[in-house]
Amino acid sequence: MSVVVTITSTINSSPVPSWVNNNGDNSPSLRETSASFSRRSSKISLLRKKKKVCCGAKSTDDDYHATIKSLNSRGRFPRKSLGQHYMLNSDINDQLAAAAKVKEGDFVLEIGPGTGSLTNVLLNLGASVLAIDKDPHMVDLVRERFAGSDKFKVLHEDFVKSHIRSHMLSFLETRNLSHPDFALAKVVSNLPFNISTDVVKLLLPMGDIFSHVVLLLQDEAALRLVEPALRTSEYRPINILVNFYSEPEYNFRVPRENFFPQPKVDAAVVTFKLKHPRDYPDVSSTKSFFSLVNSAFNGKRKMLRKSLQHLSSSPEIEKALGVAGLPVTSRPEELTLGDFVKLHNDLKMSSSSLETTRAELGLLVVYLNKAEARDKICRAIQYGSKFVSDGQPGTAQNVDKSTSLARKVFRLFKFVNDLHALISPVPKGTPLPLALLGKSKNALLSTFLFLDQIVWLGRTGIYKNKERAELLGRISLFCWMGSSACTSLVELGELGRLSASIKKLEKEIGNKDKHQNEQYRAKLQRSNERSLALIKAGMDFVVAFGLLQLAPKKVTPRVTGAFGFASSLISCYQLLPSHPKSKTV
């Protein structure tokens, strides 16, 4: 009992840390909570001895009294919608850091720093900390508290929606130049309970970035993740994911009395030692593997030969189960990670060629469903025929003329697209000359496409004035040639801006491993796309020049056809749909 009295006295008389605003001393929320938390401090002290959760009692600046004062200084109260439960026991923060083996020079990600009690422990151990919090008030609090540290950075973001991989790669690339011995980062966090599953799914597949993930979770959730029993309702797809990407370990339980406000359940600390991607189980595709696992558990009480029928036939599933050494009556809750890997790989071998064919045909359907794509295919046929005919009568010339007329149907009302672009605002930061050239291109191209409709009406006989239709046809071609020239100048200008931006980025990140930088790769890809657009615009200019017969001896129908065919192939390539990116879950 004397231990309890001593600790309570120490806590209630501890000085308020320098980072807490003393204006909140007499606030109502503090008066209302102080009595109950004095009683709770006694419970925490007893729990330290009885349950051996912590290493021993000690007074620090981050006890319950400082936490309440800190919240009151901002006029804040824990928000249930954000799952906020603040740690009142500094020893548990010490043990969280110890579980991750945090040492001098480590780089640590912390999700939901709250008042900064765990952050303070990590910084005192010599680690650099990147904290992410959804609550802007807590972001301001920790930013002010650790303003004097050059090893701390906080981001105001919703972690579940943040681009954490991009953030981490950016920080690690910069940091590894000066700390080459610390290649991988760590995660240490007292998580909001309501996002724990989402966070686990996001973090565990990042074995190329993190070595250890140490999280404080609900006790029941922690047990389900680490120690699920086969043939029970607790065995779920998340257990397969956890063991696929990591080696989980249940460290210790944290009684609910250690939090403010007190949750309805106890918590626990879990360590996930992440596997490097080269050490993942041998599957041909993580996307298809987890698709199979999720499909299996969607019909949890069904036998696999029924729940996986949409992936393969029942006889093939039964054969794969036999090869894996499993009964044909197996259900998903009876299979280990290794069993699922064997089942997936055997089924994948029998259906991989069919899936590949189906996927490629799906992309082709998406491509052909675009009217623009069909138009460019017809354009390639048109100019290919012009190249073959070289302006001489015959079958090739007939194909050229008939395809040219058919293409005009695809372009009905297409001028509206460029008319819309003409009256739309230009992107911010675009230089005035490039903006004017861009608008000129839109005006000329929309005029070309509009006049082309009249040309079509004249060739079909709907519009009777053939001489005027021919004149409008020549005017439309001049508009197209002008728009191609404007496009070339715009692309040249944008390439110059991109080149300057890439050189600036290279100086920031250095030439070493620059191709691993996502921002650098994105800029390089945009540069390649604009270079291709520049080549196409130049070819279109030559084609328009040839169709107008401004230099018939030099730009012959064959030359026009060659440039038009090459330009059409570039257009077809630009419209190709990209392959969907693989997802792990």
Backbone torsions as a table, in degrees:
resi	resn	phi	psi	omega
1	MET	NA	-34.0	179.5
2	SER	-63.3	-32.9	177.9
3	VAL	-63.4	-42.1	-179.2
4	VAL	-64.0	-45.0	-179.4
5	VAL	-60.9	-44.6	-178.7
6	THR	-62.3	-45.3	-177.5
7	ILE	-67.4	-42.8	179.6
8	THR	-61.3	-41.7	179.2
9	SER	-63.6	-41.1	-179.5
10	THR	-64.8	-42.3	-177.4
11	ILE	-67.6	-45.2	-175.7
12	ASN	-71.1	-20.1	-179.7
13	SER	-105.8	4.2	-177.6
14	SER	-68.0	140.6	-179.8
15	PRO	-67.4	150.2	178.9
16	VAL	-75.1	132.4	-178.4
17	PRO	-60.0	157.1	-176.3
18	SER	-64.6	-22.4	-176.7
19	TRP	-86.0	0.4	178.8
20	VAL	-98.1	134.3	178.0
21	ASN	-77.9	124.1	-175.3
22	ASN	-78.4	0.7	-179.3
23	ASN	-67.0	-15.4	-175.8
24	GLY	-94.5	12.8	-174.1
25	ASP	-58.6	-40.0	-174.1
26	ASN	-105.3	19.1	-178.5
27	SER	-68.3	148.5	-176.9
28	PRO	-58.0	-39.9	-176.2
29	SER	-64.2	-34.3	178.4
30	LEU	-68.4	-43.2	179.4
31	ARG	-62.6	-38.7	-177.1
32	GLU	-70.1	-32.0	-174.1
33	THR	-96.3	-17.9	-171.9
34	SER	-62.3	-42.3	-177.8
35	ALA	-65.0	-47.0	-178.1
36	SER	-64.8	-34.0	-178.9
37	PHE	-79.3	-21.7	171.4
38	SER	-65.2	-41.0	177.1
39	ARG	-66.1	-38.9	-177.9
40	ARG	-66.6	-33.9	179.6
41	SER	-60.7	-33.6	177.1
42	SER	-66.2	-40.1	179.0
43	LYS	-63.7	-41.8	179.9
44	ILE	-60.8	-41.3	-178.8
45	SER	-63.2	-43.1	178.5
46	LEU	-63.5	-40.1	-178.9
47	LEU	-64.9	-32.3	178.8
48	ARG	-60.2	-39.2	-178.6
49	LYS	-82.0	-44.6	-171.4
50	LYS	-72.0	-46.0	-173.2
51	LYS	-99.7	-5.7	177.7
52	LYS	54.0	42.9	178.6
53	VAL	-75.7	-37.0	-175.1
54	CYS	-119.9	172.8	-173.4
55	CYS	-78.0	-20.6	-176.7
56	GLY	153.7	159.9	-175.4
57	ALA	-79.3	136.7	174.0
58	LYS	-155.7	149.4	-178.7
59	SER	-91.4	129.1	176.8
60	THR	-135.7	173.1	178.4
61	ASP	-71.1	-10.4	-175.9
62	ASP	-112.3	42.4	175.1
63	ASP	-85.6	-174.8	-175.2
64	TYR	-63.8	-36.3	-177.4
65	HIS	-62.6	-44.3	179.3
66	ALA	-67.0	-35.7	179.1
67	THR	-63.2	-46.7	179.4
68	ILE	-63.6	-44.3	179.4
69	LYS	-61.1	-39.7	-179.6
70	SER	-63.6	-45.1	179.2
71	LEU	-64.6	-42.6	-179.6
72	ASN	-66.4	-30.6	179.6
73	SER	-63.9	-22.5	178.1
74	ARG	-105.2	2.0	-177.3
75	GLY	65.9	32.2	-175.4
76	ARG	-107.3	155.7	173.0
77	PHE	-139.1	140.5	-177.6
78	PRO	-51.0	132.8	-177.8
79	ARG	-97.7	123.5	-178.8
80	LYS	-64.0	-34.9	-178.2
81	SER	-63.4	-25.4	179.3
82	LEU	-97.9	1.7	179.0
83	GLY	64.3	34.6	-174.1
84	GLN	-83.1	119.5	173.0
85	HIS	-135.7	112.2	-172.8
86	TYR	-89.1	137.4	-178.8
87	MET	-74.1	131.5	-179.3
88	LEU	-107.2	-5.0	-174.1
89	ASN	-115.4	106.8	-176.1
90	SER	-63.3	-30.3	-178.6
91	ASP	-63.4	-32.3	179.1
92	ILE	-68.1	-37.3	175.0
93	ASN	-60.2	-40.3	177.6
94	ASP	-61.1	-41.3	-177.9
95	GLN	-72.9	-30.8	174.2
96	LEU	-60.5	-47.3	179.3
97	ALA	-64.6	-37.9	180.0
98	ALA	-66.5	-36.5	179.8
99	ALA	-63.1	-33.0	178.3
100	ALA	-86.9	-2.8	-179.0
101	LYS	55.8	44.2	-179.4
102	VAL	-68.3	133.5	-178.8
103	LYS	-140.1	175.7	179.2
104	GLU	-55.4	128.1	176.8
105	GLY	95.0	-9.4	178.7
106	ASP	-68.8	154.0	172.9
107	PHE	-112.3	122.8	-171.4
108	VAL	-122.7	134.0	171.5
109	LEU	-97.0	129.0	176.4
110	GLU	-121.5	127.5	-179.3
111	ILE	-102.9	120.8	-178.9
112	GLY	71.9	67.8	-177.3
113	PRO	-69.1	-17.9	179.6
114	GLY	60.8	-125.2	-179.5
115	THR	-85.7	-2.7	175.4
116	GLY	93.2	16.9	-177.8
117	SER	-66.9	-44.9	177.3
118	LEU	-71.3	-38.2	178.0
119	THR	-55.7	-42.4	-178.8
120	ASN	-61.4	-40.6	178.7
121	VAL	-63.7	-44.9	-177.7
122	LEU	-63.7	-42.5	179.8
123	LEU	-67.4	-37.7	178.9
124	ASN	-65.4	-24.0	177.5
125	LEU	-82.3	-3.7	178.1
126	GLY	94.3	10.5	-179.2
127	ALA	-86.8	155.0	168.2
128	SER	-92.1	138.8	-172.1
129	VAL	-125.2	130.0	168.1
130	LEU	-109.3	115.3	-178.7
131	ALA	-107.5	144.4	177.8
132	ILE	-129.8	127.9	-179.5
133	ASP	-141.6	140.8	-179.6
134	LYS	-82.2	-24.1	-176.4
135	ASP	-85.8	114.1	-176.5
136	PRO	-62.9	-29.0	-179.6
137	HIS	-69.4	-40.2	177.7
138	MET	-69.9	-33.6	176.0
139	VAL	-60.8	-46.6	179.3
140	ASP	-63.5	-38.1	-177.2
141	LEU	-64.0	-50.7	-177.4
142	VAL	-72.1	-31.5	177.1
143	ARG	-63.0	-40.1	178.1
144	GLU	-70.4	-40.7	-176.7
145	ARG	-63.9	-41.0	-175.5
146	PHE	-108.3	28.5	-178.7
147	ALA	-60.1	-28.0	-177.7
148	GLY	-84.3	-1.0	-177.2
149	SER	-101.9	130.0	176.6
150	ASP	-88.7	4.0	179.0
151	LYS	-104.7	11.7	-176.4
152	PHE	-126.8	136.8	174.0
153	LYS	-142.9	137.3	179.7
154	VAL	-124.5	139.6	178.4
155	LEU	-116.3	136.5	176.1
156	HIS	-91.8	92.3	-178.6
157	GLU	-148.9	157.2	168.5
158	ASP	-82.6	112.9	-172.9
159	PHE	-56.6	-40.3	-176.6
160	VAL	-62.3	-28.2	-178.5
161	LYS	-103.6	-0.7	-175.3
162	SER	-81.3	158.7	176.0
163	HIS	-90.7	71.6	-170.7
164	ILE	-65.3	-34.9	179.8
165	ARG	-62.4	-43.7	179.1
166	SER	-63.4	-43.8	179.0
167	HIS	-58.4	-49.0	-174.7
168	MET	-67.7	-42.1	179.4
169	LEU	-61.3	-40.3	179.2
170	SER	-62.8	-46.9	-179.2
171	PHE	-66.8	-43.5	-175.8
172	LEU	-68.8	-36.6	179.6
173	GLU	-62.6	-43.2	179.6
174	THR	-67.7	-41.5	-174.3
175	ARG	-73.0	-37.2	-175.3
176	ASN	-68.0	-15.7	175.7
177	LEU	-65.4	-33.9	-179.3
178	SER	-102.9	-15.7	179.1
179	HIS	-130.0	67.9	-175.7
180	PRO	-64.8	-17.7	-177.7
181	ASP	-82.1	-10.8	-178.0
182	PHE	-114.3	81.2	-172.9
183	ALA	-76.5	-38.8	-175.0
184	LEU	-108.8	148.9	179.0
185	ALA	-93.6	177.8	177.4
186	LYS	-131.6	159.5	174.8
187	VAL	-119.7	126.6	175.1
188	VAL	-133.9	121.1	-172.6
189	SER	-157.6	141.1	167.3
190	ASN	-94.3	93.1	-169.2
191	LEU	-75.4	145.7	162.5
192	PRO	-60.3	127.6	-172.8
193	PHE	-59.2	-29.7	-172.4
194	ASN	-76.4	-5.9	178.2
195	ILE	-120.3	10.7	-172.2
196	SER	-60.7	-44.0	-178.6
197	THR	-64.9	-43.6	179.1
198	ASP	-61.7	-40.8	-179.4
199	VAL	-65.6	-43.2	178.9
200	VAL	-59.9	-44.4	-179.9
201	LYS	-64.4	-33.1	-179.5
202	LEU	-76.6	-40.3	-171.2
203	LEU	-83.1	-40.7	-171.2
204	LEU	-60.7	-34.4	178.0
205	PRO	-73.8	6.9	-176.8
206	MET	-104.3	48.5	178.8
207	GLY	-68.0	-13.3	175.8
208	ASP	-84.8	-5.6	-179.1
209	ILE	-118.5	-41.0	-177.0
210	PHE	-114.3	144.3	175.1
211	SER	-97.9	-39.0	-179.7
212	HIS	-133.7	141.0	172.7
213	VAL	-124.6	112.5	-179.2
214	VAL	-113.3	117.5	-174.1
215	LEU	-126.4	145.8	171.7
216	LEU	-100.0	113.1	-173.5
217	LEU	-121.3	172.3	169.3
218	GLN	-60.8	141.4	-175.1
219	ASP	-60.0	-44.1	-179.0
220	GLU	-64.8	-41.9	178.9
221	ALA	-64.0	-39.8	179.5
222	ALA	-61.7	-44.5	179.6
223	LEU	-64.6	-38.8	179.4
224	ARG	-65.2	-35.7	-178.6
225	LEU	-74.2	-37.3	-170.7
226	VAL	-96.3	-38.3	-172.2
227	GLU	-126.3	53.1	178.9
228	PRO	-73.6	145.8	179.2
229	ALA	-102.5	135.0	175.3
230	LEU	-60.1	152.2	178.0
231	ARG	63.6	30.4	175.0
232	THR	-127.9	164.6	-179.5
233	SER	-71.2	-15.0	-179.0
234	GLU	-80.0	-12.5	-177.6
235	TYR	-83.0	116.9	-170.5
236	ARG	-137.1	173.0	177.9
237	PRO	-57.8	-32.2	-179.1
238	ILE	-60.9	-30.9	178.3
239	ASN	-68.3	-36.8	176.2
240	ILE	-65.0	-43.1	179.6
241	LEU	-62.0	-45.9	-178.2
242	VAL	-58.8	-46.7	-177.6
243	ASN	-76.8	-23.6	176.4
244	PHE	-66.7	-42.0	-172.7
245	TYR	-101.3	-11.2	-173.3
246	SER	-154.4	173.6	170.6
247	GLU	-114.6	100.9	-174.6
248	PRO	-82.6	150.6	177.5
249	GLU	-144.0	127.3	175.7
250	TYR	-81.9	117.5	-174.8
251	ASN	-87.9	-62.8	-179.5
252	PHE	-163.5	160.6	-180.0
253	ARG	-90.3	146.8	178.1
254	VAL	-122.0	109.1	-179.1
255	PRO	-58.9	150.2	-175.1
256	ARG	-63.7	-21.4	-178.7
257	GLU	-66.5	-10.0	-178.0
258	ASN	-85.7	3.2	-175.3
259	PHE	-119.4	155.1	168.6
260	PHE	-130.1	125.4	-9.2
261	PRO	-70.1	158.4	-176.2
262	GLN	-71.7	120.8	177.3
263	PRO	-72.6	172.3	-178.5
264	LYS	-84.4	-7.3	-177.3
265	VAL	-133.2	160.7	174.1
266	ASP	-76.8	165.2	177.6
267	ALA	-116.3	176.6	178.0
268	ALA	-155.5	152.9	177.2
269	VAL	-100.1	129.9	-179.3
270	VAL	-125.8	137.3	175.8
271	THR	-109.6	128.9	173.6
272	PHE	-111.4	111.1	174.7
273	LYS	-86.8	107.6	-171.8
274	LEU	-74.2	142.3	175.3
275	LYS	-85.2	143.6	173.2
276	HIS	-72.3	147.8	-178.8
277	PRO	-50.0	-32.3	179.6
278	ARG	-69.4	-15.5	-178.6
279	ASP	-101.9	5.2	177.8
280	TYR	-65.8	155.0	173.5
281	PRO	-53.3	146.7	-173.2
282	ASP	-78.5	92.9	174.0
283	VAL	-124.7	149.9	-176.4
284	SER	-70.7	-28.6	-178.9
285	SER	-153.2	121.5	177.9
286	THR	-65.7	-32.4	179.4
287	LYS	-62.0	-49.8	-179.0
288	SER	-69.4	-31.9	179.4
289	PHE	-63.5	-50.0	-178.6
290	PHE	-73.3	-23.5	172.2
291	SER	-64.3	-41.3	177.0
292	LEU	-65.0	-44.7	-179.1
293	VAL	-61.5	-47.3	-179.1
294	ASN	-64.1	-39.0	177.8
295	SER	-63.3	-40.0	179.8
296	ALA	-62.1	-43.3	-176.9
297	PHE	-81.1	-12.6	175.5
298	ASN	-64.4	-31.9	173.3
299	GLY	-113.6	67.8	-167.1
300	LYS	-59.0	-38.6	-178.2
301	ARG	-88.7	-1.6	178.6
302	LYS	-86.3	153.2	172.8
303	MET	-72.0	148.3	-175.1
304	LEU	-59.9	-31.2	-178.6
305	ARG	-66.4	-15.3	176.4
306	LYS	-101.3	-43.7	-175.6
307	SER	-70.6	-19.4	-179.2
308	LEU	-105.6	16.1	-175.5
309	GLN	-64.0	-26.9	-180.0
310	HIS	-74.8	-12.2	178.0
311	LEU	-98.0	-31.7	-178.2
312	SER	-160.6	166.0	-179.4
313	SER	-76.0	157.2	-179.4
314	SER	-57.1	-44.2	178.2
315	PRO	-60.6	-39.0	179.6
316	GLU	-67.5	-36.8	178.2
317	ILE	-66.8	-43.4	178.7
318	GLU	-62.7	-38.8	178.2
319	LYS	-64.5	-43.2	180.0
320	ALA	-64.9	-38.6	177.2
321	LEU	-62.9	-40.1	179.0
322	GLY	-64.6	-41.3	179.2
323	VAL	-63.5	-35.8	179.8
324	ALA	-79.0	-1.7	179.3
325	GLY	77.0	29.5	-178.1
326	LEU	-115.9	150.2	176.4
327	PRO	-63.6	149.7	179.1
328	VAL	-69.0	-13.9	179.7
329	THR	-95.4	14.1	-175.0
330	SER	-61.6	144.4	174.0
331	ARG	-113.7	158.6	-172.7
332	PRO	-59.0	-36.2	-176.6
333	GLU	-71.4	-3.8	179.5
334	GLU	-97.8	-5.7	-174.0
335	LEU	-101.4	136.8	173.6
336	THR	-84.0	175.6	175.8
337	LEU	-57.3	-46.0	-179.8
338	GLY	-60.5	-37.1	178.7
339	ASP	-65.0	-43.4	179.2
340	PHE	-63.8	-38.2	178.7
341	VAL	-62.5	-46.3	179.4
342	LYS	-62.4	-44.3	-179.0
343	LEU	-62.7	-45.2	-179.3
344	HIS	-61.4	-47.6	-175.6
345	ASN	-64.7	-37.1	179.9
346	ASP	-71.1	-42.7	177.6
347	LEU	-66.8	-36.0	-177.8
348	LYS	-65.1	-38.6	-179.0
349	MET	-64.4	-36.5	-177.0
350	SER	-79.6	-22.1	-175.0
351	SER	-118.0	2.1	-174.7
352	SER	-62.6	-43.5	-178.5
353	SER	-65.0	-39.2	178.4
354	LEU	-66.4	-41.6	179.4
355	GLU	-65.0	-39.9	179.0
356	THR	-63.1	-44.8	178.4
357	THR	-61.8	-43.9	-179.6
358	ARG	-62.9	-41.2	-179.3
359	ALA	-66.0	-43.2	-179.3
360	GLU	-66.0	-40.0	177.6
361	LEU	-65.3	-35.4	177.5
362	GLY	-62.9	-41.6	177.5
363	LEU	-65.4	-37.6	179.3
364	LEU	-65.3	-40.0	178.1
365	VAL	-62.5	-44.7	178.0
366	VAL	-58.8	-41.1	-179.1
367	TYR	-66.0	-47.9	-176.6
368	LEU	-72.9	-17.7	177.1
369	ASN	-71.9	-13.1	178.1
370	LYS	-85.1	123.4	177.2
371	ALA	-61.0	-35.2	179.3
372	GLU	-62.5	-38.9	179.9
373	ALA	-66.5	-43.4	178.5
374	ARG	-63.2	-37.0	177.9
375	ASP	-62.8	-42.7	-178.1
376	LYS	-69.4	-32.4	175.6
377	ILE	-65.0	-44.1	176.8
378	CYS	-63.2	-36.0	178.7
379	ARG	-63.8	-40.4	177.5
380	ALA	-63.1	-40.1	177.6
381	ILE	-64.3	-42.6	-178.7
382	GLN	-59.8	-52.5	-175.7
383	TYR	-77.1	-26.3	172.2
384	GLY	-64.2	-39.5	177.4
385	SER	-67.4	-37.8	178.7
386	LYS	-63.9	-39.1	178.3
387	PHE	-63.2	-42.8	-178.1
388	VAL	-67.9	-43.9	-175.2
389	SER	-73.4	-32.3	-176.0
390	ASP	54.6	32.9	177.1
391	GLY	82.3	3.7	-178.6
392	GLN	-92.7	143.1	179.2
393	PRO	-58.7	149.3	179.2
394	GLY	148.6	-171.4	-177.1
395	THR	-62.4	-44.6	-178.0
396	ALA	-59.8	-41.2	179.2
397	GLN	-67.1	-37.4	177.6
398	ASN	-62.5	-41.1	177.5
399	VAL	-63.4	-41.8	178.8
400	ASP	-57.5	-50.7	-176.1
401	LYS	-68.4	-43.0	-178.2
402	SER	-67.3	-38.5	179.2
403	THR	-68.8	-38.3	177.7
404	SER	-59.5	-41.3	179.2
405	LEU	-69.6	-39.5	-179.9
406	ALA	-64.9	-35.1	-178.3
407	ARG	-63.2	-30.3	-177.7
408	LYS	-65.0	-25.5	176.3
409	VAL	-68.1	-39.7	178.3
410	PHE	-62.5	-26.2	-174.7
411	ARG	-95.8	11.6	177.4
412	LEU	-58.0	126.7	177.5
413	PHE	63.4	12.6	178.9
414	LYS	-68.7	-20.4	179.5
415	PHE	-62.0	-19.8	-179.7
416	VAL	-63.3	-34.5	-179.8
417	ASN	-58.2	-49.0	-178.4
418	ASP	-75.7	-26.4	175.0
419	LEU	-65.9	-39.5	176.6
420	HIS	-64.6	-42.3	178.6
421	ALA	-64.8	-31.3	-179.0
422	LEU	-65.0	-39.0	-176.1
423	ILE	-95.7	-0.2	178.1
424	SER	-83.7	150.0	179.1
425	PRO	-68.3	148.3	178.3
426	VAL	-78.6	154.6	178.2
427	PRO	-60.2	145.4	179.6
428	LYS	-62.6	141.0	178.3
429	GLY	90.3	-3.3	178.8
430	THR	-74.5	126.1	178.2
431	PRO	-58.1	148.6	-176.7
432	LEU	-58.1	-45.2	179.0
433	PRO	-58.3	-42.0	179.2
434	LEU	-67.9	-36.8	178.4
435	ALA	-64.0	-43.1	179.7
436	LEU	-66.4	-41.4	177.2
437	LEU	-62.9	-40.6	179.2
438	GLY	-63.2	-43.1	178.4
439	LYS	-67.2	-36.7	176.9
440	SER	-63.5	-41.6	177.7
441	LYS	-60.3	-45.8	179.6
442	ASN	-61.9	-42.0	-179.1
443	ALA	-64.7	-45.0	-178.7
444	LEU	-68.3	-41.0	-178.1
445	LEU	-69.4	-40.5	177.8
446	SER	-65.4	-36.3	176.6
447	THR	-65.1	-43.6	178.0
448	PHE	-58.0	-47.9	-177.2
449	LEU	-68.2	-33.7	177.8
450	PHE	-69.1	-46.4	179.3
451	LEU	-65.5	-29.2	179.2
452	ASP	-63.1	-27.9	177.1
453	GLN	-66.8	-37.3	178.9
454	ILE	-69.3	-38.4	176.0
455	VAL	-59.4	-42.5	178.6
456	TRP	-62.0	-42.7	178.7
457	LEU	-62.0	-37.2	178.6
458	GLY	-68.0	-40.2	-178.3
459	ARG	-72.3	-25.7	178.4
460	THR	-86.6	-9.5	178.6
461	GLY	92.5	-2.1	179.2
462	ILE	-70.7	-40.6	176.9
463	TYR	-96.9	118.6	-168.4
464	LYS	-83.2	-24.8	-175.7
465	ASN	-80.1	92.0	-174.5
466	LYS	-69.5	-37.0	-179.1
467	GLU	-63.1	-43.5	178.9
468	ARG	-67.1	-38.0	178.7
469	ALA	-61.3	-40.5	177.9
470	GLU	-65.3	-40.1	178.8
471	LEU	-63.8	-44.8	178.9
472	LEU	-64.2	-31.2	177.6
473	GLY	-64.5	-42.0	178.3
474	ARG	-67.8	-40.0	177.9
475	ILE	-61.5	-41.7	-180.0
476	SER	-62.5	-38.1	179.6
477	LEU	-68.1	-37.3	175.2
478	PHE	-62.7	-39.3	176.9
479	CYS	-62.6	-41.2	179.0
480	TRP	-64.7	-42.4	178.6
481	MET	-62.7	-40.3	177.9
482	GLY	-65.7	-40.5	179.5
483	SER	-66.9	-34.3	177.6
484	SER	-66.7	-37.9	177.5
485	ALA	-65.7	-42.9	177.9
486	CYS	-62.7	-40.9	179.3
487	THR	-62.0	-41.6	178.9
488	SER	-60.5	-43.7	-179.6
489	LEU	-67.1	-39.7	178.1
490	VAL	-62.4	-45.8	-178.9
491	GLU	-65.3	-37.4	176.9
492	LEU	-62.3	-43.9	178.9
493	GLY	-64.0	-43.8	-179.5
494	GLU	-67.7	-34.9	176.5
495	LEU	-64.5	-37.6	176.6
496	GLY	-63.5	-42.6	178.1
497	ARG	-64.8	-42.1	179.7
498	LEU	-65.0	-40.1	179.9
499	SER	-61.5	-43.2	178.2
500	ALA	-63.9	-39.3	179.7
501	SER	-66.2	-39.0	179.8
502	ILE	-67.1	-42.1	178.8
503	LYS	-62.7	-39.0	178.0
504	LYS	-64.2	-42.1	179.3
505	LEU	-66.2	-38.0	178.9
506	GLU	-62.1	-36.8	178.2
507	LYS	-67.2	-34.3	-178.4
508	GLU	-72.5	-42.7	-174.1
509	ILE	-99.4	-14.1	-177.5
510	GLY	80.2	159.2	-178.0
511	ASN	-73.1	-18.7	-178.5
512	LYS	-70.9	122.2	177.1
513	ASP	57.8	31.8	-179.5
514	LYS	-67.6	-26.7	-179.1
515	HIS	-75.6	-7.1	174.6
516	GLN	-88.2	-10.2	-179.7
517	ASN	-82.0	122.2	-175.8
518	GLU	-63.0	-40.1	-179.9
519	GLN	-63.9	-40.8	178.8
520	TYR	-64.6	-44.3	-179.8
521	ARG	-63.8	-38.3	179.7
522	ALA	-65.2	-42.7	178.8
523	LYS	-65.4	-39.2	179.1
524	LEU	-64.7	-38.6	178.8
525	GLN	-66.2	-42.2	177.9
526	ARG	-63.2	-36.3	178.0
527	SER	-63.6	-42.8	178.3
528	ASN	-64.1	-41.2	179.7
529	GLU	-63.6	-40.8	-179.9
530	ARG	-71.1	-33.6	176.5
531	SER	-63.0	-41.8	178.3
532	LEU	-65.4	-40.4	178.2
533	ALA	-64.3	-35.8	178.0
534	LEU	-65.0	-44.0	178.6
535	ILE	-61.9	-43.8	179.9
536	LYS	-62.8	-43.3	179.9
537	ALA	-62.2	-39.4	177.1
538	GLY	-63.2	-41.1	178.4
539	MET	-65.7	-41.1	178.8
540	ASP	-61.9	-35.7	177.4
541	PHE	-61.4	-44.0	179.2
542	VAL	-64.5	-40.1	179.7
543	VAL	-62.3	-46.9	178.4
544	ALA	-62.1	-40.3	178.0
545	PHE	-59.9	-41.6	179.9
546	GLY	-70.7	-40.7	179.6
547	LEU	-64.1	-31.6	177.8
548	LEU	-78.9	-10.7	179.6
549	GLN	55.3	46.2	179.0
550	LEU	-77.7	-24.2	175.2
551	ALA	-143.9	72.0	-171.3
552	PRO	-61.7	-25.7	-179.1
553	LYS	-77.4	-31.1	-179.3
554	LYS	-92.1	-46.6	179.1
555	VAL	-101.6	83.0	-177.5
556	THR	-77.0	167.2	175.2
557	PRO	-54.4	-34.2	179.7
558	ARG	-68.1	-41.4	176.7
559	VAL	-64.3	-43.6	178.2
560	THR	-59.8	-43.7	179.8
561	GLY	-64.3	-39.6	-179.4
562	ALA	-64.5	-47.2	179.5
563	PHE	-66.6	-39.4	179.5
564	GLY	-65.2	-38.5	179.0
565	PHE	-65.8	-45.4	179.4
566	ALA	-63.8	-41.7	178.2
567	SER	-62.8	-37.4	179.4
568	SER	-66.5	-40.1	178.1
569	LEU	-63.0	-38.9	177.0
570	ILE	-62.4	-42.6	179.1
571	SER	-61.9	-42.3	178.7
572	CYS	-62.6	-40.6	178.7
573	TYR	-64.2	-42.3	-178.7
574	GLN	-63.5	-25.7	-178.0
575	LEU	-91.7	-3.4	-179.2
576	LEU	-60.7	134.8	176.4
577	PRO	-72.8	144.0	179.1
578	SER	-80.9	149.6	176.5
579	HIS	-68.8	135.7	178.9
580	PRO	-62.6	142.6	179.7
581	LYS	-74.5	144.0	179.5
582	SER	-69.0	143.1	175.0
583	LYS	-121.6	146.9	-175.8
584	THR	-87.0	-23.5	-179.7
585	VAL	-135.9	NA	NA
